[in-house]
């Protein structure tokens, strides 16, 4: 006979009691460099527009002032947000938290995982970082991406998760 007993709320595990693993500290610097390159690209484009199109110097100055006002929060935000990201590997799932203002905690049960991959961009490789992408059954709404892991950590997690789901493990070279 089917039974579905009620569980007392006080017996549920507290997420704050978990031992969260932090994202690699170099990830904040990687994000800052990416954003600085973006801001520099816009600054160079406005300077080129000044000489090619003849935009007046006072307009270029105002654009640069606006760019500076936007650039400061863009460069500071990774230092605030990256330390608030973390993950936990438990026996039956992986849990990921993120967010400063809008916080999110996502748990992916291993029995829902269909595919796991690691990836990195040239900028990630410069900082020795990788991304772990977990694809689940039931569509893209349940997928999880953890950015800013160390290369070795991302590969170890990939192999561990594939071992938990019983998939064959292929050697993956980036």
C-alpha positions as CSV (number, residue, x, y, z in Angstrom):
1,X,0.0,0.0,0.0
2,X,1.3,3.5,-0.9
3,X,2.2,5.7,2.0
4,X,3.3,9.3,2.0
5,X,3.9,10.4,5.6
6,X,4.2,14.0,6.6
7,X,7.6,15.3,7.6
8,X,8.0,17.8,10.4
9,X,9.6,21.1,9.2
10,X,12.0,21.2,12.1
11,X,13.6,17.9,10.9
12,X,14.5,19.3,7.5
13,X,18.2,20.0,7.0
14,X,19.3,23.7,7.3
15,X,21.2,24.9,4.2
16,X,23.4,27.1,6.4
17,X,24.8,24.0,8.2
18,X,26.3,22.8,4.9
19,X,30.0,23.1,4.4
20,X,30.0,25.3,1.3
21,X,32.9,25.1,-1.2
22,X,33.8,28.5,-2.5
23,X,34.3,29.4,-6.2
24,X,38.0,29.9,-7.0
25,X,39.1,33.3,-5.8
26,X,40.7,34.1,-9.2
27,X,37.3,34.1,-10.7
28,X,36.6,37.6,-9.4
29,X,39.8,38.9,-11.1
30,X,38.8,37.0,-14.3
31,X,35.4,38.8,-14.4
32,X,37.0,42.1,-13.7
33,X,39.5,41.7,-16.6
34,X,36.6,40.7,-18.9
35,X,34.6,43.8,-17.9
36,X,37.7,46.1,-18.1
37,X,38.4,44.9,-21.7
38,X,34.7,45.6,-22.5
39,X,34.9,49.1,-21.1
40,X,38.2,49.8,-22.8
41,X,36.6,48.6,-26.1
42,X,33.8,51.1,-25.7
43,X,36.3,53.9,-24.8
44,X,38.4,53.2,-27.9
45,X,35.3,53.1,-30.0
46,X,34.2,56.5,-28.8
47,X,37.7,57.9,-29.4
48,X,37.6,56.4,-32.9
49,X,34.2,58.0,-33.5
50,X,35.6,61.4,-32.5
51,X,38.2,61.3,-35.2
52,X,36.3,59.4,-37.9
53,X,32.9,61.0,-37.5
54,X,34.0,64.3,-35.9
55,X,32.1,64.0,-32.6
56,X,32.9,67.1,-30.5
57,X,35.4,66.7,-27.6
58,X,32.8,67.8,-25.0
59,X,30.5,65.0,-26.2
60,X,33.3,62.4,-26.0
61,X,34.1,63.6,-22.5
62,X,30.5,63.2,-21.4
63,X,30.5,59.7,-22.9
64,X,33.7,58.8,-21.1
65,X,32.3,60.2,-17.8
66,X,29.2,58.1,-18.2
67,X,31.3,55.1,-19.0
68,X,33.4,55.7,-15.9
69,X,30.2,55.9,-13.8
70,X,29.1,52.5,-15.2
71,X,32.6,50.9,-15.1
72,X,33.2,51.4,-11.4
73,X,30.2,49.2,-10.3
74,X,31.0,46.7,-13.1
75,X,34.5,46.3,-11.7
76,X,33.6,46.2,-8.0
77,X,30.6,43.8,-8.3
78,X,32.7,40.6,-8.8
79,X,34.5,41.2,-5.6
80,X,31.1,41.3,-3.8
81,X,29.3,38.5,-5.7
82,X,31.9,35.8,-6.2
83,X,32.5,35.1,-2.4
84,X,28.7,34.5,-2.1
85,X,28.7,31.7,-4.6
86,X,29.3,28.1,-3.5
87,X,28.5,24.5,-3.9
88,X,28.2,21.4,-1.9
89,X,28.5,17.8,-3.0
90,X,26.2,15.5,-1.0
91,X,25.6,11.8,-1.4
92,X,22.6,12.1,-3.7
93,X,22.9,15.6,-5.1
94,X,24.9,18.8,-5.8
95,X,23.7,22.1,-4.3
96,X,24.7,25.5,-5.7
97,X,24.1,28.9,-4.2
98,X,24.5,32.3,-5.7
99,X,23.3,35.9,-5.4
100,X,23.8,38.9,-3.3
101,X,20.4,40.7,-3.6
102,X,18.4,38.0,-5.2
103,X,19.7,34.7,-3.7
104,X,19.2,31.4,-5.2
105,X,19.9,27.8,-4.1
106,X,19.6,25.0,-6.6
107,X,19.9,21.3,-5.8
108,X,20.3,18.8,-8.7
109,X,19.7,15.2,-7.7
110,X,22.3,12.8,-9.4
111,X,19.5,10.5,-10.6
112,X,18.2,13.4,-12.8
113,X,21.6,14.0,-14.4
114,X,22.0,13.0,-18.1
115,X,25.2,14.7,-19.1
116,X,28.1,16.6,-17.5
117,X,30.7,18.7,-19.3
118,X,33.5,21.1,-18.5
119,X,34.4,24.0,-20.7
120,X,36.5,27.1,-20.6
121,X,37.2,30.2,-22.6
122,X,40.7,31.5,-23.5
123,X,40.3,34.0,-20.6
124,X,39.3,31.1,-18.2
125,X,42.4,29.2,-19.3
126,X,44.6,32.3,-18.6
127,X,43.3,32.2,-15.0
128,X,43.3,28.4,-14.7
129,X,39.5,28.2,-14.4
130,X,36.7,26.1,-15.9
131,X,32.9,25.9,-16.0
132,X,31.0,22.8,-15.0
133,X,27.7,22.3,-16.8
134,X,25.2,19.7,-15.6
135,X,22.4,18.7,-17.9
136,X,19.3,17.1,-16.4
137,X,16.3,15.1,-17.6
138,X,13.3,17.2,-18.3
139,X,14.7,20.1,-20.2
140,X,16.9,23.1,-19.8
141,X,15.0,24.5,-16.8
142,X,16.8,22.1,-14.5
143,X,20.3,22.5,-15.8
144,X,23.1,23.9,-13.6
145,X,26.2,25.8,-14.6
146,X,28.9,26.5,-12.1
147,X,31.5,29.0,-13.4
148,X,34.8,29.8,-11.8
149,X,36.0,26.4,-10.7
150,X,39.7,25.5,-10.8
151,X,40.5,23.3,-13.8
152,X,41.3,20.2,-11.6
153,X,38.3,20.7,-9.4
154,X,35.9,21.0,-12.4
155,X,37.3,17.8,-13.9
156,X,37.2,15.9,-10.6
157,X,33.5,17.0,-10.1
158,X,32.7,15.9,-13.6
159,X,34.2,12.5,-13.1
160,X,32.6,12.1,-9.7
161,X,29.1,13.1,-10.9
162,X,29.4,10.8,-13.9
163,X,30.4,8.0,-11.6
164,X,27.4,8.7,-9.4
165,X,25.0,8.5,-12.4
166,X,26.7,5.4,-13.7
167,X,27.8,6.9,-17.0
168,X,30.9,5.9,-18.9
169,X,33.7,8.4,-18.3
170,X,35.6,9.7,-21.2
171,X,38.9,11.5,-20.9
172,X,38.2,15.2,-21.7
173,X,41.0,17.6,-22.8
174,X,40.2,21.3,-23.1
